[in-house]
């Protein structure tokens, strides 16, 4: 804490101590004064009755002797006649002018007073005595001892309040210094690269809650930085590997084009057709690769996570089957669709889910021998219903290592299917897995290579139902 800030706290503490002390003294004086009005009248009346019991001079000396035994109540008495002549007195001097100026009561034991008896200041009263002729008792209380005590108590109260505030500020200062040192240590560790540095959550005060909020923010920062580092590492690796993957088809294209340019006229039609087939295959590979890469890059955008609509999954699957049947029919492959009695609805992005099944049917078509069967079933889950879409082909099946690698980009190009000239990096399976995960779905693959009951390969996609009626 800086010196200027400490001086501000000190000034504020002294100011509040003085204000509280003044308020306390005022309230104490008011309470004591108002409570003592009845008491002081009783004292005046009690003294008056003592004076009335004996001759005035003797009674006044008796009251004076009692006052000598009680220094806290230094009363001075005068018994005067209606004309103001002093008949008896406990003091050698005349009554104070303010006391003499008070009006004389008309009734016996009536009291006219000024000041407050226990306020610490001067107080006095005139009491009419019970006598044949109008006779009055003048009582004066200088109030000096009470004022001194009152002042002492006030000073002690001010000192106590100021000391308590200063002690509290000192404790706060020590606490803040400790927290500040801990904060500097944590921030220094984070600046040095240790993003796991955190505050110790050992307090439940306001600063402790602030430290907890900081730790939560640091967790989020660490997660984001780790994700950025992972993404950047994957991006670098992807670019390096794609450079190698693209170099191979480019070399093949260049070789084929150069061969056609130099030796095209000398080739037979069959040889030229074979070379053109290679060129067309490589161009198709390039087009699909670029399309898949752009799609994989876009699917991580937040806009896809916010688009949600109710989708008739049966109608969508039927439309994609109809689109895939043309290409599959050219190879003698037919699609079969088996739907249950329910009409399930799912929530999500219709374009993404359509792209998911387009890739699934494309993969099934490439590997199938004669048939691709699609079955849609609704099942009741623990929280809500789910819809399962099973796509089964009668192809050669998948090896266990191929099933384990499903959804991951391959490290090298491999033939896309039996007897097919196309090659693939497995980006289609990456797209399938990413879209399913984006819609809280799950994938399961079974194959005759691992299960004798399966004729080919069965891919089951499970999606949560928005409505399973």
Beta strands, then each sheet from edge to edge (+ up, - down):
strand 1: 75-81
strand 2: 86-89
strand 3: 111-114
strand 4: 123-128
strand 5: 135-141
strand 6: 309-312
strand 7: 334-339
strand 8: 345-348
strand 9: 371-380
strand 10: 385-393
strand 11: 414-415
strand 12: 423-424
strand 13: 442-447
strand 14: 457-467
sheet 1: 2+ 1- 5+ 4- 3+
sheet 2: 6+ 8- 14+ 10- 9+ 7+
sheet 3: 6+ 8- 14+ 13-
sheet 4: 11+ 12-
end
